[in-house]
Structure formats: C-alpha cells, structure tokens
Amino acid sequence: MVIVHVLSSFGVGGQERVALDLAIGQAKRGHTVAVVSLAPPPDGPLAAEFAAAGIPSVTVAKRGGLDPTLVPRLALALRRLGAQIVHTHNPLPLIYAAPAGRLVGARVIHSKHGMNPTTSRGQTALRRGAARLVSWFVAVSEVTGEQAREQRDVADRKLVVIPNGIRLERFAPNPALRAAVRAELGIPDDAWVVGTVGRLDDYKNQAMLVRVMAPVLGDKVRVVIVGDGPTRAQVEAAVAALPEPRFAHVLGRRMDVDRIVPSFDVFALTSLTEGLPLVVPEAMSAGLPVVTTAVGGLPGVIDHGVTGFLSPVEDAPFAAHLETLRADPMRAHRMGAAAREAALARFSAERMVDDYLALYARARA
C-alpha cells in the first residue's frame, strides 16, 4: 500500500511519535510511506527523525484562519504521492486531509489521540463533517473512545480502539547510562529522582509536580522536568520560588528522551486529561514505577499497587504515593520490574502496526 500520514506539525508530541513509529513499522513491512505536515516552515525537530528513518516528508502549510485553499493543495500533494491510505492524526489534519483524501480516491483513517476539546461550534461542525468521510475512526484508548462517543465525534459503526504502541527496544534499564546522564545533569548517583516528560501546558499540569516535590527536595532528592511549551515560564517561575531551585532540573525539549528516562527512579505524570500518553509505557519499559493522575486512559495502563499508583488530581495523595516509593526502595524495584513486563506484553509497536494494517485492509476491501 501507499500510506500517507498527515500531521499538524513535525513538533515533538505523542501523536507525532505514534506516526513515526507507525511509519517505520509500515515501511519495514514493504509498504510505501510518506508524511505530510500542515505547519509552515521551519520544520519541527521530528522531521529529522522521519528523514533518518527514510520516510519522505512534505509540507503543505495551512494559511491563517480557515483556509479553503488547503484541501485542494493537499489533494494535489496526495495525488503526487500516489496515496491509497491517508491516515490523519488529531483534529486539524482530519478537517482538511479527510476531504482531500477522498478527492483523490484514497481511504481515510483517523486517529484520535486525546480528548481534543472543541473551541467553537464551527470547529465542531467541521470535525463531525470530516469524520463522515473516514472509513474508520480510531481512539487510542477505551476512555478516548468513550470521549469520542460523548462528543459525538463520529458514528459508532466507524469507531474502533487501537491502543498506542512504541518501539520499546529504545527504553530499557541501563545502569551505565543512568550514571552518565546523572553526571551530565549534576545529580548524585545515589539521589532519588522523580522525573516527567511532556509538553509544558495547562493540561499536563507540571506545576503540581513542583509543588508536590518542594517539601522533600534536597541534595539527595531531585525532580527532573523534560519538555517545552506555553507554560514553561510558569514552571520555571515555580522552580525559581523554591528555597533551593538547584534541586529541580528543567531541561526543556530534549531529543534524547530514551537516554534521560532511565536515569529516573520514578516517573510522575500530573495531567488533568490524557488519552494514552506514550511516555508512560516508555517509562514502564525502562523499568520505572509510575505515579500518575487517574485520568483518561491511564487507569487502563497502570495496575494500581502493582506497576505504579493512580492518584486523584490532588497534591496530598500524589505526594503520599511518591513517599511510599521513596520509603521502600525494594517495593519500588519490584513495581518497576512488573511495569517493564506489562509494557513489553501490551505496548509493542509491532502489535500496533499489525492492528492498523489490518484496519487499512478492511477499509480498502
């Protein structure tokens, strides 16, 4: 098949990483795969990763506001690529690439990666109208599927659930790497480190993690925050207000997350809403216990008390779960080992590639 993934941008985010892993897996199976970004130049950092994997990329930039020229321009690009399957990721590509895909005779598959709250009635109408043009509408978790039903995103007969998968071979416990990364960051080798990775925005709620960690931070207790986004200034201000800001490490965007994560002792996620965030199975694959808010698809990922802890979006219970792991290193180690086993069994990229290719085949049939 000739498969074209359409993304909002080549930025670093969950949907882009899913598309990258899918594209790599699909190309390995002998399919012709390309990716299209709707963001104007310059390209985001993930464009280089697509190029390194041998996946051709094309930019068809959306012009400001509602852009009636984008559908025909996308259709021209898809025709040139010979697209048979157009796979859109999240709302903006759905609105523009679904009609473009149908114009060139391709089958359209859409993936919903999170709640994607609507900002206006007009946008809701556009999304629902575009969803009528897809063959299948994929939710990345059962909870995301329920959100799609509640939001009436698409007809039930088109809605399916395919959990995200990742290239788990990139994440594994690595004592030598752990020591090297800690030395780079100026963190003692015997410190207890709580880390998180994600876009810095209101939904990810990293300021809560700074508050929760503030009372226990010290030379042997650190917090590491990886990511960039619109609330970075607020997160950095919260760190600056700490009695000892040097014990909190805000690293910004990093393209070597697979190096950084194994240097943590615990992975923490304080999100207000989620679909199925890839960073959680990645951390589990690295052998880390996970403490996360019980939102979105996360209760279906973390087995409470076995692979990590699920918490309300409240400081006190979240802090208590972290303290349980800090006070009992052996239990934390057992939970991390169980988390790795669960990730390897449930979240492989190979399983995800198989599921999507089967869905493409059904669409073409």
N, C-alpha and C positions, 0 to 999 in steps of 0.2 A: 504493500500500500504506500501511497504518498501521503504523509501525515504532516500537517502544519499546525503548530501550537501558536496561539495568539495571546499575548500578554499586554498588560497595561504599560510595563516598562521592563528594563533589564536591571532593576534595582534588586537589592538583597532582601528577599522576603520568602515566606513559606510557599506561596503559590509559584513563585519563580523557581524555587528549588525542586518542587514537585515536577514542574515541567522539564527542568534539566534532567532529573533522574529518569523520567519517562522517556524523554528523547534519546538519552544514551542507551537505555534498555531496548527501545524500539529499533534503533539503528543496529544494535548488536544482533537483533533477530532478522536483519536483512531488509528492513523497510527503509524507504527514503524519507528523511525527517528534516524539517526546517522550522524556524521560529520567527515570529513577527512581533515587533514592539510598536505600540501606539504612542510612545513618548518621543518628543523631539530630541535631537542630539543635544549634548553629548550622551553617548550610551552609558548606562549604569555598569557597575563592576561585573555583573554576571554575564555580560556579553562576552568577556574574555574567556569565561569558563565554557560557554557554548562553543566558541571558536576552538578552544583547546580540545574539546571532545569531537571536533569535526562536524558540528551541527551548523549549517549555514544560517545566518541571521539577516533579516531585512527590517528596516524601519519604515513604517508608513505613519507619519506623525499626524496626530489629531490636532486640528487648529482650534483656537479658543472657543469655549461655549459649545452649544450644539452645532456639530459640524456635518452638514448634509453632503459635503463632498467626500467624506471619509468612506462611506460604503462603496461607491464606485471605484475609488482609488484602491481600497482593499481588494475588491473583486479583481481588478487588473493584476495586482500582485499575486493573488492566489491562483489566477489563471496561468500566469507565467511560471509559477512553481509547480503547476500540474496537480493541485490539491485534490485528493479524493476524500480525505477526512480533515475537517477543520475542528480543532479542539480549543475552545475558548476557556479562559481562566478568570473568574470573577466578573463583576457587572459590566464594566466599560467594554471589554472585548466582546461580551455577549451581545450588547446593544448594537455594535457596529459590524462585528465579524459574522454573526449568525445570518443576517440577510445577505452579506457579501458571499458567504459560503454557498448559500442556496442559489445565488445568481449564477455561480459557476458550476452548479450541479454536484457539489460536494455534499457529503453527510456531515452534520454538525453535532458535536458532543460538547456539553458544557460541564465544567466542574465548579461547584460552589464550595469555597474553602473556609467560609466563616459566616457569621450572621449577615454581614453586608447590609447594615441598616440603610433604608432609603432616606433621602433628604427632601424629596418633594413628590407630589402626586404625579407630576410629569415623568420623573425618573422611574417611578413605579410602573407607570403605564408602558414606558419604553422597554423595561426589563421583561414585563409579562408578555408584551407583544413579540419581543425577540425570542422568548422561551418557546413560543408556539412553533418556531422554525427549527428547533433542535430535534434530533432523533432520540437522544437520551440526555437527561439532566442528572448529573452525579453529585451527590452530597458526600463529603469526605468523612462523615461520622454519622451515627444514628441520630445524635442530637441535632446536627446540622440538617439532616433530613426532616426532622420534626419542625425545625425553624422554617424550612422551605415550605412545608405544609401550612404552618401558621401564617406565613407571609403571602401564601397563595402565589408562590413564585412560578409554579408550573403544574400542569395536570398530573394527578397521581400516577397515571399509567406510564408516564415518562420518567418518573423519579426512581433512581436506584442509589444504593450506598456502596461505595468502594473506599475503604479506609486507606489513607495515605501510607506509602512505604518509603523507605530510604535505603541508600547504599550503605548498609550497616558495616561493611568492611572498613569504612573510613573512621569508625568510632570503636575504640576498644581500650580497656585498661592498659596503661603503659607507664610503669614506674620511672623509666629513664626520661621520657618526655615530660612527665609530671614535674620532675626535679628541674629540668631545663627551663620550662615555662615559668615556674615559680622564681627561679633565679633571674630571669628576664624581668619579671614584674616586681622584684624586690620583696617577695613573700617568703618567710622562713619555711623550710622544708617540713617542719613539724607543726605548722599552723593549721587550724581548722578553717576551711574556706567554703563559704556558701557563694555559689555563682548563678548568674542568669544570663540568658542570651535572648535578644529580641528587639524589635523596633521600639524606640522610645516614644510612646504616645500614651494618651489618656487611658486607652483600653488595656494596655499592658501594665500600667499602674506600678512602675518600678519605684516610685516614691514610697510606696508602702513597704517595700523591702528595706529601703534605707532606714525608715522609722523602726521597723521590727529589729533590725540588726544593731541599731545605735547603742542600746544599753550594754551589749556584750563585746563590742569591737575593742580590739587591743592588738598588741604585737603578735599574739598567737591566735587571734580570731579576725578573719578578714572577710570582706564581701567584694565580689567582682561583678561588674555590670558591663556586658558587651552589647553594643548596638548604637544606633543613631536615630534621630527622628525629631519631631516637633517639640517634644517635652524634654529634650536633652538639657536645656538651660535650667529647667526646674529641678531635674535630678541632680545636676551639678551644684545648684544652689543648696539643695538639701544636704549634699555631702559637705559643702563648704561650711554649713552651720553646725556640723558635728564637732564635739570637743577636740577630736583628733582626726581630721579629714584624711590623713595619710593612710589610715587603715581601710579606707574604701577606695576601690580602684575602678574608675570609669574609663573604659578602654576605647569607646567609640566603635565605629564599624570595623570589623576585622574579617578578612577573607580566609583566615586560618582557624576558624572555629573548631575544626576537628583536632587541632593542636591544643587549644585553650581548654576545652571542656574536660579532658582527662586530668587537668590539674586541680579540679574542684574536689571537695569531699561530699557535697550535697548540691543538687540542682534545685533551684527555687523558681516558682512561677506565680506571680501575684495578679494575674489577669482578671479583669472584670467580665470579659466574654472571650470565648475561643471557639474554634471549630475543632480541628485535630492538629495542634501545633507540632511541627516536625521536631522542634528542639527537644521535646520530651522523650520520644523514643530514641533520639540520638544520645541524650544523656543516659538513658537506661542502658543502651548498648555499650556505653563507656563504663558501665558498672557502678553508676551512681544511684543512691536512693533519691527519690523526688518528693519534695513538698510543694503542693500546688493548691490553688483555689479550686473548688469543686464546681467549675463552670463548663459550659459547652460539652464537648466530647471527652473531657478529661476523666470523669468518673468511669468511663468505659476503657480507659487506658491504664490507670493506676489502681492496683488492688490494695485498698487501704490496709495498712498494717503489715503488708507483705512486700510490696515493691516500693512503697512510699506512704505518704499521708495526704489525705484530702482535707481541705480546711474551708470554712466559710471565708468570705472576703472581709475578714476582721483581723486586726493586729494580734490580739491576745491568743487565740487558738493557733494562729500561724506560728507565732513565736514559741508556743509550747511544743509544737511538733518539731521545730528545729532544735529546741533544747533537749528533747528526748533523744535525738540522734547524736547530739554533741556529748551527752552524758553517757552514752552506751555505744562506744565505737564498734564492739563486736556485733551488736544488733544492726548498726548501720551497714557494716560489711556484709552481713547476711542478706539484708534488704537489697543492697546494690547487686549482689550476685543473682538474686531472684529477678531483679529488674532486667539484667542483661539476658537471662534465659527467656523471659517473656518477650523482650524486644526481638530477639532473634527468631522466635517462633511466630510472631504475629505481624511484624512490620517490615519485612524484607521488600526491597524494590522489585525483586523478581516476581513475587506474588502480585504486586500492584500492576506491573507490566502485563502479566498474564490476564488479569481481570479486565484491563482496559482494551487490550487487543481482542478479547472475546466480545466485548461490547461493540467495538468498531465493526467486527464481522457481522454481528446481528444487525447493526444499522445498515450496512451495505446490502445485506440479504433482504 
